[in-house]
Amino acid sequence: MANIEQARMALLRRVLEGEGKASLSDRRAAFDNRGLAEPMSQLVDKVARSAPGITDEEINRVRQTGLSEDQIFEIVVCAAIGQACRQYEVAKAAVEAARRN
């Protein structure tokens, strides 16, 4: 299990603190799903809640704000990883609670 946690922490350090085109603050905001301006905020929320429903039009609205393809990609990846981490923490807590009962 320790290797999984180490790999998870390495991933988080890389996407949130590593080199990239998107700013560190935008990547963190996307990961946390809060603090981004529209239309990026709407896109990030949709990544977290209903990713299959994302449309080209939504991506184009974000592109029109001046962000590059690389920046948009990095922010979307951070949003997806943030949501996955939240789900992982909830699942881990449920397993721990079940073990106590």
N, C-alpha and C positions, 0 to 999 in steps of 0.2 A: 504493500500500500504506500509506503514511503516514496517509492519511485514515481507513483502516480502524482502524489502531491508535489514532488520536486518538479516534475514535468509541467504540471499545472502552473506552478509559480513562475517557472521559466517562460512559459507562454505569456502570462500576464505581464511580466516585466518587459518582454519584447514588444507586445502590442501597445502597452501604455507608456513605456519609457524609451523604447528603442528609436532608431532613426526612422524617419518617415517624411512624407510630404505634408500630411495633415498635422496641425499643431498638436502639441501634447494636451493642451486644454480641450480641444475639440474631441480628441480621441477619448479622454477621460469622461467628458460630458456624454458622448455617445455610449460608452461602456455603462455609465450610470443611468442613461436614458433621462437626462434632465439638463437644462441649462443651454440648450442650443436654440438658435433663432430659427424661425420659419424660413423656408420650407424644410430645412434639414431636420428640425425637430419632429415634424410629421413623418418624414421618411424613417427616421431612427425608431420612432414609436411603432411604426408599421413593421419594421424588421423584427422588433421584439415580440409583437403580438400576432402578426398575420403576414409573414414574409411572402408566401406564395401569391398574395394579392397585389404585390407591388407592380406598378405599371411603368411603361416607358415615359409617360407624361410626368409622373412623379419624379423620376430621375432627371428628366429634362428641366423641370422647375428648379431643382437643386443646381444643376449645371449652369443655369442662367444667373446664379448668384456669383459666378466667377470661380468656383472651385474646379480644380482639375479632375480628370478621371481618376488619377491616383489618389487624390485627397478624398473623393467620394468613396472610392473602394475601401480605403483604410478606415474611414469613419463607419461605414456599413459593417465591416468586419468587427470593429470594436463593439458596435451595437449588438451583433449576433453573439459574440463571445460574452459580453456582459449579461445578456439574457440567459445564455447557457449556464453561466456561473451562478446566477440567482436560482435557477431551477436545480442545479446541482446541490447548492446549500440547503434548499428546502427538502430535497430527497434525502440528503445525508442526515438532516435533523429528524426526519420521519423514521429512518432506520434506527437511529440512536434512541428515539422515544419508544419504538417497538421493542428494542432490546431491554429497556428498563422495565417494561410491563410483563 
